[in-house]
Amino acid sequence: MSTAQEQNDINTVGLEKGDRDGVNSFDHAPVNNGKPTKRRKPYDYGGNPLAHVNTGDSVRLPAFGGEFQPGLYKSIVDRKFANPAPLGLSAFALTTFVLSLINLGTRNITGPNLVVAAAYGYGGLVQLLAGMWEMAVGNTFGATALSSYGGFWISFAIILTPGGFDIVSALTVDGSEVSFFDSFGLFLMGWFIFTFLLLICTLRSTVAFFSLFFTLDLAFLMLGIGYLNHDAAGPNAACIKAGGVFGILAAFCAWYNALAGIADSSNSFFVIPVAHFPWSDKGREMRDKVDNDEARGLAEV
C-alpha cells in the first residue's frame, strides 16, 4: 500500500471516530491530494441544540424556543424531568387558535362560549402545570411565561363564563355593555404590556421564538384597542379581526416551537430549524466558524 493511501485510510478512520465521539467533522476531514475535504456531521441540523451531543453540565446550550429558553442554559443530559415547554406551548396554541377563529367570525360564530371550556381545561390548567414544571427544571423565563398565560386563560374563562360569575352582567348598565368593553380593553392592554416585556427577552434568541411573542403582542394590542375603541353596538370589528389574524399566527408559532421541542433524531427524520439571529450567541458562533473556515481555506490555497 502506498504512503498516500495509508494516510487517507488513517484520516478516514479518524473522521469516523470523530463523528462517533460528536466532534465536528471539519476538524477531522480526510486529506485529498494535500487539501482537506469538508464533510458535515450526519446529525448537524443547523444549530438545533436537541440534535447535538451534550457531554456534561459544563455545556451551555444556545437559546431555543423548544425549551422555552431565550438565553444560554445548562446541558439537559442529567436532567431528571422531561421538557415541559412543548406541553405548555401546545395548550397555549390550541386555545389561542380557537379564540382567534371566533374573533375572525369563522362560520358566523360570534360568541366566545366554546373557548371557555378550553380556557379552563387546556390553556389554563394544563399550561399552568407546565409553568410549574418549568420551575422544577430551573427555567425562570418559561415558568413566568407559561404560568402567567395559564392564569390569563383561567381569568379569561372566569370573565366569560355564562351566568357563572356575573362579571359581564355586573358591568352592563341599562342594557349597555360600554363599561364591560372598557374594562376588558384595559385588561387586554395589561397583557400587551406584559407580553412586550417578555418580547424584549427574546431579541437575542431565535426567529421562531421571537415571532411567537411578537405576533402575540400584536394580537393583545389589536384586541385591546378594539375593545377600548368601541361604540354602543360593540367593539371595533376591524381591530378585533386584526387581533384574530395575529392570534392565528401566534398559535402556529407556538405549535412550531412545540414541534421543535418534541422532534429530534430519535423520533423524526428531520429536526425543525430554529433560525438563530445573527447577533445572538449561537449566530456569532456560527458566523465566526464560517469566517475561520474561509480564512483557513484561503491560507491553504
C-alpha positions as CSV (number, residue, x, y, z in Angstrom):
1,M,0.0,0.0,0.0
2,S,1.3,3.4,-0.9
3,T,2.1,6.1,1.6
4,A,-0.7,8.4,0.3
5,Q,-3.2,5.6,0.5
6,E,-2.1,4.8,4.1
7,Q,-2.6,8.4,5.0
8,N,-6.1,8.5,3.5
9,D,-7.0,5.4,5.4
10,I,-5.8,6.9,8.7
11,N,-7.7,10.1,8.1
12,T,-10.9,8.3,7.2
13,V,-10.6,6.2,10.5
14,G,-10.1,9.4,12.4
15,L,-13.1,11.0,10.7
16,E,-15.3,8.1,11.6
17,K,-14.1,8.2,15.2
18,G,-14.6,11.9,15.4
19,D,-18.2,11.5,14.1
20,R,-18.9,8.8,16.8
21,D,-17.5,11.0,19.5
22,G,-19.6,14.0,18.5
23,V,-16.5,16.0,17.3
24,N,-17.0,18.5,14.4
25,S,-16.1,16.7,11.3
26,F,-14.5,19.8,9.9
27,D,-11.6,19.2,12.3
28,H,-11.1,15.6,11.2
29,A,-11.6,15.9,7.4
30,P,-9.7,13.4,5.2
31,V,-6.9,14.8,3.1
32,N,-7.2,14.5,-0.7
33,N,-4.0,15.5,-2.6
34,G,-2.9,17.6,0.3
35,K,-6.2,19.6,0.6
36,P,-8.9,18.9,3.3
37,T,-12.2,17.7,2.1
38,K,-15.0,19.2,4.2
39,R,-17.7,16.7,5.4
40,R,-20.6,17.7,7.6
41,K,-21.7,15.6,10.6
42,P,-24.8,13.5,9.9
43,Y,-26.6,15.0,12.9
44,D,-25.8,18.6,12.2
45,Y,-29.2,20.2,11.7
46,G,-28.3,23.8,11.6
47,G,-27.8,24.7,15.2
48,N,-30.7,22.9,16.9
49,P,-29.4,22.0,20.4
50,L,-31.5,18.9,20.6
51,A,-29.6,17.5,17.6
52,H,-26.2,17.9,19.4
53,V,-24.4,15.5,21.7
54,N,-24.1,17.0,25.2
55,T,-21.4,15.5,27.4
56,G,-21.6,17.3,30.8
57,D,-23.0,20.0,33.0
58,S,-20.4,22.5,31.7
59,V,-22.1,22.6,28.3
60,R,-24.2,25.7,27.7
61,L,-26.8,25.3,25.1
62,P,-28.0,28.2,22.9
63,A,-31.4,29.9,23.1
64,F,-34.1,27.6,21.9
65,G,-37.9,28.0,21.7
66,G,-38.5,24.3,22.1
67,E,-37.1,24.5,25.6
68,F,-38.7,28.0,26.1
69,Q,-35.2,29.3,26.8
70,P,-34.3,32.8,25.4
71,G,-30.7,32.6,26.7
72,L,-27.9,30.1,27.3
73,Y,-28.9,27.3,29.6
74,K,-27.3,24.1,31.1
75,S,-27.0,20.8,29.4
76,I,-30.1,18.6,29.6
77,V,-28.2,15.3,29.9
78,D,-28.6,14.8,33.6
79,R,-32.0,16.5,33.9
80,K,-34.4,14.2,35.7
81,F,-37.5,15.9,34.3
82,A,-38.9,15.8,30.8
83,N,-39.1,19.1,28.9
84,P,-42.5,20.7,29.8
85,A,-42.3,23.5,27.3
86,P,-44.0,21.7,24.3
87,L,-46.9,20.8,26.6
88,G,-47.4,24.4,27.6
89,L,-46.9,25.7,24.1
90,S,-49.4,23.3,22.7
91,A,-52.0,24.2,25.3
92,F,-51.5,27.9,24.5
93,A,-51.6,27.3,20.8
94,L,-54.9,25.4,20.6
95,T,-56.8,27.7,22.9
96,T,-55.5,30.8,21.1
97,F,-56.3,29.2,17.8
98,V,-60.0,28.6,18.7
99,L,-60.5,32.1,20.2
100,S,-58.8,33.7,17.2
101,L,-61.1,31.9,14.8
102,I,-64.1,33.1,16.8
103,N,-62.7,36.7,16.7
104,L,-62.4,36.4,12.9
105,G,-66.1,35.4,12.7
106,T,-65.4,32.0,11.2
107,R,-68.6,30.2,10.0
108,N,-70.5,33.2,11.5
109,I,-69.6,32.2,15.1
110,T,-70.0,35.3,17.3
111,G,-70.0,34.2,20.9
112,P,-66.8,33.0,22.6
113,N,-68.6,30.5,24.8
114,L,-67.0,27.4,23.3
115,V,-63.5,28.7,24.1
116,V,-64.4,28.9,27.8
117,A,-64.0,25.1,28.2
118,A,-60.6,25.0,26.5
119,A,-59.5,28.1,28.5
120,Y,-60.3,26.3,31.8
121,G,-59.0,22.8,31.0
122,Y,-56.2,23.1,28.4
123,G,-55.0,26.7,28.0
124,G,-55.5,27.4,31.7
125,L,-54.9,24.3,33.9
126,V,-52.5,22.4,31.7
127,Q,-50.4,25.4,30.8
128,L,-50.3,26.4,34.5
129,L,-49.0,23.0,35.4
130,A,-46.4,23.2,32.6
131,G,-45.2,26.5,34.0
132,M,-44.8,25.0,37.5
133,W,-42.7,22.1,35.9
134,E,-40.6,24.8,34.3
135,M,-39.8,26.0,37.8
136,A,-38.6,22.4,38.6
137,V,-36.2,22.4,35.7
138,G,-34.8,25.8,36.6
139,N,-36.2,27.8,33.7
140,T,-37.3,31.2,35.1
141,F,-38.5,32.6,31.8
142,G,-40.5,29.5,30.9
143,A,-42.1,29.4,34.4
144,T,-43.0,33.0,34.3
145,A,-44.5,33.0,30.8
146,L,-46.4,29.7,30.8
147,S,-47.7,30.2,34.3
148,S,-48.8,33.7,33.5
149,Y,-50.6,32.8,30.3
150,G,-52.2,29.8,32.1
151,G,-53.5,32.4,34.6
152,F,-54.7,34.6,31.7
153,W,-56.8,31.8,30.2
154,I,-58.3,30.9,33.6
155,S,-59.2,34.5,34.3
156,F,-60.5,34.9,30.7
157,A,-62.8,31.9,31.3
158,I,-64.0,33.3,34.6
159,I,-64.9,36.6,32.9
160,L,-66.9,34.9,30.1
161,T,-68.5,32.0,32.0
162,P,-72.2,32.4,31.1
163,G,-74.2,33.0,34.3
164,G,-71.3,31.9,36.5
165,F,-69.5,34.9,37.9
166,D,-71.9,37.6,36.6
167,I,-69.0,39.8,35.6
168,V,-70.4,40.8,32.3
169,S,-73.9,41.4,33.7
170,A,-72.5,43.4,36.6
171,L,-70.8,45.8,34.1
172,T,-73.9,46.1,32.0
173,V,-75.8,49.3,32.8
174,D,-79.3,49.8,31.4
175,G,-78.6,47.2,28.7
176,S,-75.3,48.9,27.6
177,E,-72.1,46.9,27.8
178,V,-69.9,50.0,27.5
179,S,-68.4,49.6,31.0
180,F,-67.5,46.0,30.2
181,F,-65.9,46.9,26.9
182,D,-63.7,49.5,28.6
183,S,-62.8,47.1,31.5
184,F,-62.0,44.2,29.2
185,G,-59.9,46.5,26.9
186,L,-57.8,47.7,29.9
187,F,-57.4,44.0,30.9
188,L,-56.1,43.2,27.4
189,M,-53.8,46.2,27.4
190,G,-52.2,45.0,30.6
191,W,-51.4,41.7,28.9
192,F,-50.0,43.6,26.0
193,I,-47.5,45.3,28.3
194,F,-46.6,42.0,30.0
195,T,-46.0,40.3,26.6
196,F,-43.9,43.2,25.5
197,L,-41.6,42.7,28.5
198,L,-41.2,39.0,27.5
199,L,-40.7,40.0,23.9
200,I,-37.6,42.1,24.9
201,C,-36.0,39.0,26.4
202,T,-36.3,37.1,23.1
203,L,-34.4,39.6,21.0
204,R,-31.2,37.6,21.3
205,S,-32.8,34.2,20.8
206,T,-34.2,32.7,17.6
207,V,-36.6,33.9,14.9
208,A,-39.1,31.3,15.8
209,F,-39.1,32.2,19.4
210,F,-39.2,36.0,18.8
211,S,-42.0,35.6,16.2
212,L,-44.2,33.9,18.8
213,F,-44.1,36.8,21.3
214,F,-44.2,39.4,18.5
215,T,-47.4,38.1,16.9
216,L,-48.9,37.5,20.4
217,D,-48.1,41.1,21.5
218,L,-49.8,42.5,18.4
219,A,-52.8,40.3,19.0
220,F,-53.2,41.7,22.5
221,L,-52.7,45.2,21.2
222,M,-55.3,44.9,18.5
223,L,-57.8,43.3,20.8
224,G,-57.2,45.9,23.5
225,I,-57.7,48.8,21.0
226,G,-60.7,47.1,19.6
227,Y,-62.5,46.9,23.0
228,L,-61.4,50.4,24.0
229,N,-62.3,51.9,20.7
230,H,-65.9,50.7,20.8
231,D,-69.3,52.1,20.0
232,A,-72.7,51.4,21.6
233,A,-73.1,48.3,19.4
234,G,-69.8,46.6,20.4
235,P,-66.0,46.6,20.0
236,N,-64.3,47.8,16.8
237,A,-64.8,45.0,14.4
238,A,-61.7,45.7,12.2
239,C,-59.4,45.7,15.3
240,I,-61.0,42.5,16.6
241,K,-60.4,40.8,13.3
242,A,-56.8,42.0,13.1
243,G,-56.3,40.6,16.6
244,G,-57.7,37.3,15.3
245,V,-55.2,37.3,12.5
246,F,-52.3,37.9,14.8
247,G,-53.7,35.3,17.2
248,I,-53.8,32.7,14.5
249,L,-50.1,33.5,13.6
250,A,-49.2,33.3,17.3
251,A,-50.9,29.9,17.6
252,F,-49.0,28.5,14.7
253,C,-45.7,30.0,16.0
254,A,-46.4,28.3,19.4
255,W,-47.1,24.9,17.6
256,Y,-43.9,25.4,15.6
257,N,-41.8,25.9,18.7
258,A,-43.6,23.0,20.4
259,L,-42.7,20.7,17.5
260,A,-39.1,21.9,17.6
261,G,-39.0,20.8,21.2
262,I,-40.5,17.4,20.6
263,A,-38.8,16.3,17.3
264,D,-35.2,15.1,17.5
265,S,-33.1,12.5,15.8
266,S,-34.6,9.7,17.9
267,N,-38.2,10.2,16.7
268,S,-38.1,12.2,13.5
269,F,-36.3,12.1,10.1
270,F,-35.8,15.8,10.4
271,V,-35.3,18.4,13.1
272,I,-37.2,21.7,13.0
273,P,-34.9,24.7,12.1
274,V,-35.0,27.5,14.6
275,A,-33.0,30.2,12.8
276,H,-30.8,31.9,15.3
277,F,-30.5,35.7,15.0
278,P,-27.1,36.8,13.6
279,W,-26.4,38.8,16.7
280,S,-27.3,36.0,19.1
281,D,-24.6,33.9,20.8
282,K,-25.2,31.0,18.5
283,G,-25.3,33.3,15.5
284,R,-22.0,34.8,16.3
285,E,-20.5,31.4,16.9
286,M,-21.7,30.1,13.5
287,R,-20.5,33.3,11.8
288,D,-17.1,33.1,13.4
289,K,-16.8,29.5,12.4
290,V,-17.6,30.3,8.7
291,D,-15.1,33.2,8.7
292,N,-12.4,30.9,10.2
293,D,-13.1,28.2,7.7
294,E,-12.8,30.6,4.8
295,A,-9.6,32.1,6.2
296,R,-8.1,28.7,6.6
297,G,-9.1,27.7,3.1
298,L,-7.5,30.9,1.6
299,A,-4.3,30.2,3.6
300,E,-4.1,26.7,2.3
301,V,-4.6,27.9,-1.3
